[in-house]
Amino acid sequence: MFVRPEVRGVGLSKYLAEEVIKQAENLAEEILLTVVDSNIAALRLYKGLGFKKYGLEKRALKIGNEYQDELLMSLLLK
């Protein structure tokens, strides 16, 4: 999920994530996601929604000459 910088900080990310979870509750048993481990705001959001870390993918992304690790997270729905 990406929210433009000019509309960050008003709860839009949380609203969107909550809506995805609501829709998924009738369709799936679990939601999986990945998040760059340096994205503190996203980690706070997902942890606050009940997502739990289940793994780490080292050097998952390369941006320019820099590698980023991604946390693997899940939310059990049922």
N, C-alpha and C positions, 0 to 999 in steps of 0.2 A: 504494500500500500504506500502511496506517496501523496502527501498533502503539500501544496505549494506554500512556500515560506510566508507569503502575505496573509494566509488564513490559518496559520498555526497558532496554537495557544488558546483556542476557543472551544475545544472539546470535539472538534469534527472527527479526529482520528478515533476517539473512544466511541462516538456515535456510530461510525461506519463499522468498526469492529464488532460492536454489540449487535448491530443489524445482521452481519454475516453469521454470528453465532446463533441468533434467533432463527434464521433461515435454515441453518445446518442442523439444528436440533431435531427436525423431522426427517432429515435425509441421510444423516451420517452418524457414526458412533464416536468419531474423533476428528479433530482439526489439527493438522500439522502445519508448521511454518518455520521459516528460517529468518534470522535477523542478524545483521552485522553486530558483532559483540561490542563495538565501540558506540553503537547507537543507544545511548543511555535513555533517552526519552521513549523510544520504542520498547526497550526492555522493561521500563517502568510500567508502560501501558499494558503490555502483554502479561506481565506478572500480576498486575492488578486485576486483570480479567480471569486469572486462574490458570494461565499457561505455565507448564513446568518444563524445565530444561531436561532433555534426555540425551544430548550429545553435542559434540563440537566438531565442525569440519574446518580443519586448519587450512589456511591459505585458499579459501574457497573462491575468493574474488581477487582479481588483480586490476587495480586502477592506476594507470601509469606504470610506475615501477614499484608500487607498494601493494603488498598483499593484505587482505582482510580475512579474519576468521569469522565464521558464521556459527551462531548457536542454533541448535535444532530444538524446537519447542513443540509441545503437544497440549491439547485440551481435550479431556475425555468428556463426552456429552452424555453417555448412557452408562 
